[in-house]
Amino acid sequence: MLQFGVLLTIAYAGRPFSGFARQEHARTVAGELDRAIARIDPLASRVRGASRTDSGVHASAQRAAFDASRQLDLRGWALALTAKLPPEISVVRAASVPVGYEPRKHTLSKTYRYDILQSAVRDPFLEGRAWRVDERLNQQWVNQELSALIGEHDFAAFRAASDARTNTIRRIFRAEVRTAPHHPRVAEIRVAGNGFLYRMVRIIVGTAVDVGRGRLAPGAVSRALVSGFRRDLGMTAPAQGLILEQVDLDDEEGHDAWPPDLGVD
């Protein structure tokens, strides 16, 4: 009998995985979590994630919940699961939630960060973690594009062709670029909103970068919001620079979390 709900905060390097959501014939983050949980509690449910990150996309604070039949303290869940997971995945926090808890239904906002290495040469420490472009970006132009995203809009133009959802209205709370404090050649684009369409963030980033390096006329975001046409935007940025950085929940962290402080601003 499933009596205990557990909410996990998970970090992973997404390069070896075909996304978060489980797939029958592919290695995924959810599949690895399911296997690790089953080794501790064979009767436990499968994990329910807050976001379906795409193939190759990373996360520093993905949320996923499951139901357990075995009572184990939260410190035990966090440490035992991490020990049974591959090195690319770590449970960084565990909290108590009601049985059947669905992180998607409690999500208020998601924040994505995209790292861009502006360099003619590779950086081995950023390989697979950032998109390398040869040109220096004009950050003023990039921020002008990103500022047009703020607010509630119809983002029908900002999605992959395979996204068949009929509701394309989303609210963006934050969209900006800055130089990474740890690396003067890395530009960080952050976008936070109440939800995203399939590959929406990567299309936003690709468009902003194309404007920032002079390959696309400024005002592309505004034009696409009016027209609804994907052709008014730039390229889709590759997956490797994208990180799911934060998922804010309406009840925040669950109860009795371990460790009690994640150190997230």
C-alpha positions as protocol buffer text, in pm:
chain_id: "A"
residue {
  index: 1
  type: MET
  ca { x: 0 y: 0 z: 0 }
}
residue {
  index: 2
  type: LEU
  ca { x: 136 y: 343 z: -100 }
}
residue {
  index: 3
  type: GLN
  ca { x: 128 y: 559 z: 211 }
}
residue {
  index: 4
  type: PHE
  ca { x: 411 y: 812 z: 172 }
}
residue {
  index: 5
  type: GLY
  ca { x: 452 y: 1085 z: -88 }
}
residue {
  index: 6
  type: VAL
  ca { x: 804 y: 1209 z: -164 }
}
residue {
  index: 7
  type: LEU
  ca { x: 898 y: 1520 z: -362 }
}
residue {
  index: 8
  type: LEU
  ca { x: 1248 y: 1521 z: -509 }
}
residue {
  index: 9
  type: THR
  ca { x: 1458 y: 1807 z: -638 }
}
residue {
  index: 10
  type: ILE
  ca { x: 1691 y: 1664 z: -900 }
}
residue {
  index: 11
  type: ALA
  ca { x: 1998 y: 1787 z: -1086 }
}
residue {
  index: 12
  type: TYR
  ca { x: 2120 y: 1619 z: -1402 }
}
residue {
  index: 13
  type: ALA
  ca { x: 2356 y: 1661 z: -1692 }
}
residue {
  index: 14
  type: GLY
  ca { x: 2123 y: 1581 z: -1979 }
}
residue {
  index: 15
  type: ARG
  ca { x: 2369 y: 1491 z: -2252 }
}
residue {
  index: 16
  type: PRO
  ca { x: 2342 y: 1108 z: -2215 }
}
residue {
  index: 17
  type: PHE
  ca { x: 1962 y: 1108 z: -2192 }
}
residue {
  index: 18
  type: SER
  ca { x: 1673 y: 1130 z: -2438 }
}
residue {
  index: 19
  type: GLY
  ca { x: 1500 y: 1386 z: -2219 }
}
residue {
  index: 20
  type: PHE
  ca { x: 1328 y: 1357 z: -1882 }
}
residue {
  index: 21
  type: ALA
  ca { x: 1009 y: 1169 z: -1974 }
}
residue {
  index: 22
  type: ARG
  ca { x: 1033 y: 791 z: -1989 }
}
residue {
  index: 23
  type: GLN
  ca { x: 1048 y: 626 z: -2331 }
}
residue {
  index: 24
  type: GLU
  ca { x: 1024 y: 256 z: -2406 }
}
residue {
  index: 25
  type: HIS
  ca { x: 1343 y: 225 z: -2610 }
}
residue {
  index: 26
  type: ALA
  ca { x: 1555 y: 516 z: -2488 }
}
residue {
  index: 27
  type: ARG
  ca { x: 1751 y: 609 z: -2178 }
}
residue {
  index: 28
  type: THR
  ca { x: 1575 y: 888 z: -1989 }
}
residue {
  index: 29
  type: VAL
  ca { x: 1605 y: 1065 z: -1655 }
}
residue {
  index: 30
  type: ALA
  ca { x: 1263 y: 944 z: -1538 }
}
residue {
  index: 31
  type: GLY
  ca { x: 1352 y: 589 z: -1635 }
}
residue {
  index: 32
  type: GLU
  ca { x: 1671 y: 601 z: -1429 }
}
residue {
  index: 33
  type: LEU
  ca { x: 1480 y: 745 z: -1132 }
}
residue {
  index: 34
  type: ASP
  ca { x: 1214 y: 472 z: -1159 }
}
residue {
  index: 35
  type: ARG
  ca { x: 1481 y: 202 z: -1153 }
}
residue {
  index: 36
  type: ALA
  ca { x: 1664 y: 353 z: -856 }
}
residue {
  index: 37
  type: ILE
  ca { x: 1343 y: 393 z: -655 }
}
residue {
  index: 38
  type: ALA
  ca { x: 1233 y: 35 z: -734 }
}
residue {
  index: 39
  type: ARG
  ca { x: 1562 y: -99 z: -596 }
}
residue {
  index: 40
  type: ILE
  ca { x: 1473 y: 56 z: -260 }
}
residue {
  index: 41
  type: ASP
  ca { x: 1096 y: 9 z: -268 }
}
residue {
  index: 42
  type: PRO
  ca { x: 969 y: -233 z: -536 }
}
residue {
  index: 43
  type: LEU
  ca { x: 608 y: -130 z: -467 }
}
residue {
  index: 44
  type: ALA
  ca { x: 669 y: 244 z: -519 }
}
residue {
  index: 45
  type: SER
  ca { x: 499 y: 434 z: -800 }
}
residue {
  index: 46
  type: ARG
  ca { x: 680 y: 577 z: -1098 }
}
residue {
  index: 47
  type: VAL
  ca { x: 798 y: 938 z: -1077 }
}
residue {
  index: 48
  type: ARG
  ca { x: 583 y: 1231 z: -1187 }
}
residue {
  index: 49
  type: GLY
  ca { x: 791 y: 1524 z: -1316 }
}
residue {
  index: 50
  type: ALA
  ca { x: 725 y: 1897 z: -1324 }
}
residue {
  index: 51
  type: SER
  ca { x: 878 y: 1950 z: -1668 }
}
residue {
  index: 52
  type: ARG
  ca { x: 946 y: 1734 z: -1973 }
}
residue {
  index: 53
  type: THR
  ca { x: 1295 y: 1856 z: -2056 }
}
residue {
  index: 54
  type: ASP
  ca { x: 1408 y: 1763 z: -2406 }
}
residue {
  index: 55
  type: SER
  ca { x: 1691 y: 1536 z: -2514 }
}
residue {
  index: 56
  type: GLY
  ca { x: 2027 y: 1679 z: -2404 }
}
residue {
  index: 57
  type: VAL
  ca { x: 1877 y: 1949 z: -2181 }
}
residue {
  index: 58
  type: HIS
  ca { x: 2017 y: 1983 z: -1828 }
}
residue {
  index: 59
  type: ALA
  ca { x: 1853 y: 2067 z: -1494 }
}
residue {
  index: 60
  type: SER
  ca { x: 1974 y: 2201 z: -1163 }
}
residue {
  index: 61
  type: ALA
  ca { x: 1634 y: 2192 z: -988 }
}
residue {
  index: 62
  type: GLN
  ca { x: 1387 y: 1964 z: -1164 }
}
residue {
  index: 63
  type: ARG
  ca { x: 1097 y: 1848 z: -943 }
}
residue {
  index: 64
  type: ALA
  ca { x: 956 y: 1495 z: -939 }
}
residue {
  index: 65
  type: ALA
  ca { x: 726 y: 1315 z: -697 }
}
residue {
  index: 66
  type: PHE
  ca { x: 652 y: 949 z: -627 }
}
residue {
  index: 67
  type: ASP
  ca { x: 457 y: 741 z: -376 }
}
residue {
  index: 68
  type: ALA
  ca { x: 624 y: 485 z: -154 }
}
residue {
  index: 69
  type: SER
  ca { x: 509 y: 190 z: 53 }
}
residue {
  index: 70
  type: ARG
  ca { x: 823 y: 197 z: 264 }
}
residue {
  index: 71
  type: GLN
  ca { x: 873 y: 458 z: 536 }
}
residue {
  index: 72
  type: LEU
  ca { x: 1222 y: 601 z: 500 }
}
residue {
  index: 73
  type: ASP
  ca { x: 1339 y: 933 z: 640 }
}
residue {
  index: 74
  type: LEU
  ca { x: 1395 y: 1203 z: 378 }
}
residue {
  index: 75
  type: ARG
  ca { x: 1769 y: 1214 z: 428 }
}
residue {
  index: 76
  type: GLY
  ca { x: 1771 y: 840 z: 362 }
}
residue {
  index: 77
  type: TRP
  ca { x: 1573 y: 879 z: 38 }
}
residue {
  index: 78
  type: ALA
  ca { x: 1803 y: 1154 z: -92 }
}
residue {
  index: 79
  type: LEU
  ca { x: 2127 y: 970 z: -14 }
}
residue {
  index: 80
  type: ALA
  ca { x: 2011 y: 620 z: -105 }
}
residue {
  index: 81
  type: LEU
  ca { x: 1868 y: 725 z: -440 }
}
residue {
  index: 82
  type: THR
  ca { x: 2175 y: 927 z: -535 }
}
residue {
  index: 83
  type: ALA
  ca { x: 2392 y: 624 z: -456 }
}
residue {
  index: 84
  type: LYS
  ca { x: 2186 y: 412 z: -696 }
}
residue {
  index: 85
  type: LEU
  ca { x: 2163 y: 668 z: -978 }
}
residue {
  index: 86
  type: PRO
  ca { x: 2419 y: 716 z: -1257 }
}
residue {
  index: 87
  type: PRO
  ca { x: 2675 y: 992 z: -1193 }
}
residue {
  index: 88
  type: GLU
  ca { x: 2494 y: 1232 z: -1428 }
}
residue {
  index: 89
  type: ILE
  ca { x: 2190 y: 1246 z: -1194 }
}
residue {
  index: 90
  type: SER
  ca { x: 2174 y: 1353 z: -831 }
}
residue {
  index: 91
  type: VAL
  ca { x: 1891 y: 1398 z: -583 }
}
residue {
  index: 92
  type: VAL
  ca { x: 1972 y: 1728 z: -415 }
}
residue {
  index: 93
  type: ARG
  ca { x: 1666 y: 1743 z: -191 }
}
residue {
  index: 94
  type: ALA
  ca { x: 1376 y: 1531 z: -67 }
}
residue {
  index: 95
  type: ALA
  ca { x: 1055 y: 1650 z: 98 }
}
residue {
  index: 96
  type: SER
  ca { x: 728 y: 1501 z: 219 }
}
residue {
  index: 97
  type: VAL
  ca { x: 409 y: 1561 z: 17 }
}
residue {
  index: 98
  type: PRO
  ca { x: 63 y: 1399 z: 6 }
}
residue {
  index: 99
  type: VAL
  ca { x: 26 y: 1069 z: -180 }
}
residue {
  index: 100
  type: GLY
  ca { x: -62 y: 1139 z: -543 }
}
residue {
  index: 101
  type: TYR
  ca { x: 105 y: 1481 z: -545 }
}
residue {
  index: 102
  type: GLU
  ca { x: 143 y: 1609 z: -905 }
}
residue {
  index: 103
  type: PRO
  ca { x: 423 y: 1867 z: -936 }
}
residue {
  index: 104
  type: ARG
  ca { x: 281 y: 1996 z: -1267 }
}
residue {
  index: 105
  type: LYS
  ca { x: -44 y: 2099 z: -1100 }
}
residue {
  index: 106
  type: HIS
  ca { x: 143 y: 2293 z: -830 }
}
residue {
  index: 107
  type: THR
  ca { x: 392 y: 2473 z: -1055 }
}
residue {
  index: 108
  type: LEU
  ca { x: 373 y: 2853 z: -1049 }
}
residue {
  index: 109
  type: SER
  ca { x: 673 y: 2928 z: -1267 }
}
residue {
  index: 110
  type: LYS
  ca { x: 978 y: 2775 z: -1433 }
}
residue {
  index: 111
  type: THR
  ca { x: 1309 y: 2945 z: -1491 }
}
residue {
  index: 112
  type: TYR
  ca { x: 1541 y: 2836 z: -1770 }
}
residue {
  index: 113
  type: ARG
  ca { x: 1900 y: 2951 z: -1822 }
}
residue {
  index: 114
  type: TYR
  ca { x: 2080 y: 2924 z: -2151 }
}
residue {
  index: 115
  type: ASP
  ca { x: 2461 y: 2952 z: -2164 }
}
residue {
  index: 116
  type: ILE
  ca { x: 2633 y: 3084 z: -2477 }
}
residue {
  index: 117
  type: LEU
  ca { x: 3010 y: 3071 z: -2518 }
}
residue {
  index: 118
  type: GLN
  ca { x: 3124 y: 3359 z: -2741 }
}
residue {
  index: 119
  type: SER
  ca { x: 3452 y: 3225 z: -2873 }
}
residue {
  index: 120
  type: ALA
  ca { x: 3625 y: 3110 z: -3191 }
}
residue {
  index: 121
  type: VAL
  ca { x: 3776 y: 2815 z: -3001 }
}
residue {
  index: 122
  type: ARG
  ca { x: 3629 y: 2538 z: -2788 }
}
residue {
  index: 123
  type: ASP
  ca { x: 3639 y: 2539 z: -2410 }
}
residue {
  index: 124
  type: PRO
  ca { x: 3669 y: 2178 z: -2288 }
}
residue {
  index: 125
  type: PHE
  ca { x: 3508 y: 2267 z: -1955 }
}
residue {
  index: 126
  type: LEU
  ca { x: 3195 y: 2392 z: -2136 }
}
residue {
  index: 127
  type: GLU
  ca { x: 3174 y: 2124 z: -2402 }
}
residue {
  index: 128
  type: GLY
  ca { x: 2820 y: 1990 z: -2401 }
}
residue {
  index: 129
  type: ARG
  ca { x: 2717 y: 2258 z: -2149 }
}
residue {
  index: 130
  type: ALA
  ca { x: 2707 y: 2572 z: -2365 }
}
residue {
  index: 131
  type: TRP
  ca { x: 2637 y: 2675 z: -2725 }
}
residue {
  index: 132
  type: ARG
  ca { x: 2953 y: 2812 z: -2882 }
}
residue {
  index: 133
  type: VAL
  ca { x: 2911 y: 3098 z: -3131 }
}
residue {
  index: 134
  type: ASP
  ca { x: 3201 y: 3271 z: -3305 }
}
residue {
  index: 135
  type: GLU
  ca { x: 3063 y: 3623 z: -3272 }
}
residue {
  index: 136
  type: ARG
  ca { x: 3036 y: 3854 z: -2972 }
}
residue {
  index: 137
  type: LEU
  ca { x: 2670 y: 3931 z: -2909 }
}
residue {
  index: 138
  type: ASN
  ca { x: 2537 y: 4284 z: -2885 }
}
residue {
  index: 139
  type: GLN
  ca { x: 2371 y: 4242 z: -2546 }
}
residue {
  index: 140
  type: GLN
  ca { x: 2169 y: 4562 z: -2586 }
}
residue {
  index: 141
  type: TRP
  ca { x: 2003 y: 4419 z: -2898 }
}
residue {
  index: 142
  type: VAL
  ca { x: 1948 y: 4087 z: -2725 }
}
residue {
  index: 143
  type: ASN
  ca { x: 1783 y: 4251 z: -2425 }
}
residue {
  index: 144
  type: GLN
  ca { x: 1559 y: 4457 z: -2651 }
}
residue {
  index: 145
  type: GLU
  ca { x: 1434 y: 4137 z: -2812 }
}
residue {
  index: 146
  type: LEU
  ca { x: 1386 y: 3963 z: -2479 }
}
residue {
  index: 147
  type: SER
  ca { x: 1200 y: 4258 z: -2324 }
}
residue {
  index: 148
  type: ALA
  ca { x: 924 y: 4219 z: -2586 }
}
residue {
  index: 149
  type: LEU
  ca { x: 842 y: 3878 z: -2434 }
}
residue {
  index: 150
  type: ILE
  ca { x: 740 y: 4014 z: -2093 }
}
residue {
  index: 151
  type: GLY
  ca { x: 372 y: 3977 z: -2013 }
}
residue {
  index: 152
  type: GLU
  ca { x: 95 y: 3751 z: -2140 }
}
residue {
  index: 153
  type: HIS
  ca { x: 101 y: 3677 z: -2513 }
}
residue {
  index: 154
  type: ASP
  ca { x: 1 y: 3420 z: -2770 }
}
residue {
  index: 155
  type: PHE
  ca { x: 325 y: 3234 z: -2836 }
}
residue {
  index: 156
  type: ALA
  ca { x: 195 y: 3024 z: -3127 }
}
residue {
  index: 157
  type: ALA
  ca { x: 501 y: 3123 z: -3336 }
}
residue {
  index: 158
  type: PHE
  ca { x: 743 y: 3010 z: -3062 }
}
residue {
  index: 159
  type: ARG
  ca { x: 703 y: 2634 z: -3079 }
}
residue {
  index: 160
  type: ALA
  ca { x: 817 y: 2334 z: -3276 }
}
residue {
  index: 161
  type: ALA
  ca { x: 591 y: 2209 z: -3554 }
}
residue {
  index: 162
  type: SER
  ca { x: 518 y: 1890 z: -3357 }
}
residue {
  index: 163
  type: ASP
  ca { x: 355 y: 2085 z: -3071 }
}
residue {
  index: 164
  type: ALA
  ca { x: -17 y: 2041 z: -3137 }
}
residue {
  index: 165
  type: ARG
  ca { x: -150 y: 2219 z: -2829 }
}
residue {
  index: 166
  type: THR
  ca { x: -437 y: 2456 z: -2900 }
}
residue {
  index: 167
  type: ASN
  ca { x: -376 y: 2683 z: -2600 }
}
residue {
  index: 168
  type: THR
  ca { x: -61 y: 2882 z: -2680 }
}
residue {
  index: 169
  type: ILE
  ca { x: -114 y: 3167 z: -2433 }
}
residue {
  index: 170
  type: ARG
  ca { x: 171 y: 3196 z: -2182 }
}
residue {
  index: 171
  type: ARG
  ca { x: 294 y: 3460 z: -1937 }
}
residue {
  index: 172
  type: ILE
  ca { x: 662 y: 3552 z: -1923 }
}
residue {
  index: 173
  type: PHE
  ca { x: 780 y: 3711 z: -1597 }
}
residue {
  index: 174
  type: ARG
  ca { x: 1148 y: 3761 z: -1676 }
}
residue {
  index: 175
  type: ALA
  ca { x: 1368 y: 3755 z: -1986 }
}
residue {
  index: 176
  type: GLU
  ca { x: 1717 y: 3901 z: -1990 }
}
residue {
  index: 177
  type: VAL
  ca { x: 2081 y: 3843 z: -2082 }
}
residue {
  index: 178
  type: ARG
  ca { x: 2392 y: 3909 z: -1876 }
}
residue {
  index: 179
  type: THR
  ca { x: 2759 y: 3816 z: -1878 }
}
residue {
  index: 180
  type: ALA
  ca { x: 2823 y: 3516 z: -1656 }
}
residue {
  index: 181
  type: PRO
  ca { x: 3000 y: 3624 z: -1335 }
}
residue {
  index: 182
  type: HIS
  ca { x: 3238 y: 3328 z: -1355 }
}
residue {
  index: 183
  type: HIS
  ca { x: 3328 y: 3358 z: -1725 }
}
residue {
  index: 184
  type: PRO
  ca { x: 3359 y: 3684 z: -1927 }
}
residue {
  index: 185
  type: ARG
  ca { x: 3302 y: 3505 z: -2259 }
}
residue {
  index: 186
  type: VAL
  ca { x: 2977 y: 3336 z: -2151 }
}
residue {
  index: 187
  type: ALA
  ca { x: 2642 y: 3510 z: -2195 }
}
residue {
  index: 188
  type: GLU
  ca { x: 2355 y: 3381 z: -1981 }
}
residue {
  index: 189
  type: ILE
  ca { x: 1999 y: 3421 z: -2104 }
}
residue {
  index: 190
  type: ARG
  ca { x: 1730 y: 3362 z: -1840 }
}
residue {
  index: 191
  type: VAL
  ca { x: 1363 y: 3322 z: -1917 }
}
residue {
  index: 192
  type: ALA
  ca { x: 1098 y: 3264 z: -1649 }
}
residue {
  index: 193
  type: GLY
  ca { x: 731 y: 3203 z: -1714 }
}
residue {
  index: 194
  type: ASN
  ca { x: 420 y: 3018 z: -1605 }
}
residue {
  index: 195
  type: GLY
  ca { x: 470 y: 2759 z: -1879 }
}
residue {
  index: 196
  type: PHE
  ca { x: 644 y: 2693 z: -2210 }
}
residue {
  index: 197
  type: LEU
  ca { x: 560 y: 2531 z: -2540 }
}
residue {
  index: 198
  type: TYR
  ca { x: 776 y: 2261 z: -2698 }
}
residue {
  index: 199
  type: ARG
  ca { x: 1121 y: 2409 z: -2772 }
}
residue {
  index: 200
  type: MET
  ca { x: 989 y: 2759 z: -2695 }
}
residue {
  index: 201
  type: VAL
  ca { x: 1293 y: 2863 z: -2491 }
}
residue {
  index: 202
  type: ARG
  ca { x: 1534 y: 2735 z: -2754 }
}
residue {
  index: 203
  type: ILE
  ca { x: 1349 y: 2931 z: -3025 }
}
residue {
  index: 204
  type: ILE
  ca { x: 1358 y: 3243 z: -2807 }
}
residue {
  index: 205
  type: VAL
  ca { x: 1731 y: 3202 z: -2751 }
}
residue {
  index: 206
  type: GLY
  ca { x: 1808 y: 3126 z: -3116 }
}
residue {
  index: 207
  type: THR
  ca { x: 1615 y: 3434 z: -3225 }
}
residue {
  index: 208
  type: ALA
  ca { x: 1783 y: 3660 z: -2968 }
}
residue {
  index: 209
  type: VAL
  ca { x: 2127 y: 3532 z: -3066 }
}
residue {
  index: 210
  type: ASP
  ca { x: 2057 y: 3581 z: -3438 }
}
residue {
  index: 211
  type: VAL
  ca { x: 1959 y: 3942 z: -3366 }
}
residue {
  index: 212
  type: GLY
  ca { x: 2252 y: 3990 z: -3128 }
}
residue {
  index: 213
  type: ARG
  ca { x: 2504 y: 3883 z: -3391 }
}
residue {
  index: 214
  type: GLY
  ca { x: 2342 y: 4077 z: -3674 }
}
residue {
  index: 215
  type: ARG
  ca { x: 2190 y: 3790 z: -3869 }
}
residue {
  index: 216
  type: LEU
  ca { x: 1828 y: 3891 z: -3809 }
}
residue {
  index: 217
  type: ALA
  ca { x: 1669 y: 4235 z: -3809 }
}
residue {
  index: 218
  type: PRO
  ca { x: 1581 y: 4372 z: -3464 }
}
residue {
  index: 219
  type: GLY
  ca { x: 1214 y: 4347 z: -3366 }
}
residue {
  index: 220
  type: ALA
  ca { x: 1177 y: 3981 z: -3467 }
}
residue {
  index: 221
  type: VAL
  ca { x: 1006 y: 3885 z: -3140 }
}
residue {
  index: 222
  type: SER
  ca { x: 751 y: 4165 z: -3171 }
}
residue {
  index: 223
  type: ARG
  ca { x: 681 y: 4078 z: -3533 }
}
residue {
  index: 224
  type: ALA
  ca { x: 625 y: 3712 z: -3451 }
}
residue {
  index: 225
  type: LEU
  ca { x: 395 y: 3790 z: -3157 }
}
residue {
  index: 226
  type: VAL
  ca { x: 174 y: 3985 z: -3398 }
}
residue {
  index: 227
  type: SER
  ca { x: 193 y: 3753 z: -3699 }
}
residue {
  index: 228
  type: GLY
  ca { x: 197 y: 3416 z: -3522 }
}
residue {
  index: 229
  type: PHE
  ca { x: 440 y: 3286 z: -3785 }
}
residue {
  index: 230
  type: ARG
  ca { x: 748 y: 3081 z: -3699 }
}
residue {
  index: 231
  type: ARG
  ca { x: 922 y: 3215 z: -4011 }
}
residue {
  index: 232
  type: ASP
  ca { x: 948 y: 3560 z: -3850 }
}
residue {
  index: 233
  type: LEU
  ca { x: 1185 y: 3420 z: -3588 }
}
residue {
  index: 234
  type: GLY
  ca { x: 1543 y: 3294 z: -3594 }
}
residue {
  index: 235
  type: MET
  ca { x: 1696 y: 2952 z: -3553 }
}
residue {
  index: 236
  type: THR
  ca { x: 1627 y: 2700 z: -3277 }
}
residue {
  index: 237
  type: ALA
  ca { x: 1923 y: 2702 z: -3038 }
}
residue {
  index: 238
  type: PRO
  ca { x: 2080 y: 2358 z: -2974 }
}
residue {
  index: 239
  type: ALA
  ca { x: 1986 y: 2166 z: -2661 }
}
residue {
  index: 240
  type: GLN
  ca { x: 2323 y: 2156 z: -2485 }
}
residue {
  index: 241
  type: GLY
  ca { x: 2317 y: 2512 z: -2348 }
}
residue {
  index: 242
  type: LEU
  ca { x: 1974 y: 2486 z: -2184 }
}
residue {
  index: 243
  type: ILE
  ca { x: 1929 y: 2430 z: -1809 }
}
residue {
  index: 244
  type: LEU
  ca { x: 1605 y: 2403 z: -1614 }
}
residue {
  index: 245
  type: GLU
  ca { x: 1729 y: 2620 z: -1330 }
}
residue {
  index: 246
  type: GLN
  ca { x: 1429 y: 2653 z: -1100 }
}
residue {
  index: 247
  type: VAL
  ca { x: 1071 y: 2531 z: -1057 }
}
residue {
  index: 248
  type: ASP
  ca { x: 860 y: 2734 z: -814 }
}
residue {
  index: 249
  type: LEU
  ca { x: 571 y: 2549 z: -652 }
}
residue {
  index: 250
  type: ASP
  ca { x: 263 y: 2695 z: -483 }
}
residue {
  index: 251
  type: ASP
  ca { x: 343 y: 2510 z: -161 }
}
residue {
  index: 252
  type: GLU
  ca { x: 718 y: 2570 z: -216 }
}
residue {
  index: 253
  type: GLU
  ca { x: 921 y: 2280 z: -84 }
}
residue {
  index: 254
  type: GLY
  ca { x: 679 y: 2030 z: 71 }
}
residue {
  index: 255
  type: HIS
  ca { x: 736 y: 1940 z: 436 }
}
residue {
  index: 256
  type: ASP
  ca { x: 1032 y: 1836 z: 649 }
}
residue {
  index: 257
  type: ALA
  ca { x: 1273 y: 1878 z: 357 }
}
residue {
  index: 258
  type: TRP
  ca { x: 1629 y: 1747 z: 372 }
}
residue {
  index: 259
  type: PRO
  ca { x: 1858 y: 1928 z: 343 }
}
residue {
  index: 260
  type: PRO
  ca { x: 1652 y: 2225 z: 464 }
}
residue {
  index: 261
  type: ASP
  ca { x: 1826 y: 2488 z: 248 }
}
residue {
  index: 262
  type: LEU
  ca { x: 1903 y: 2440 z: -122 }
}
residue {
  index: 263
  type: GLY
  ca { x: 2083 y: 2771 z: -150 }
}
residue {
  index: 264
  type: VAL
  ca { x: 1864 y: 2882 z: -444 }
}
residue {
  index: 265
  type: ASP
  ca { x: 1797 y: 3255 z: -471 }
}
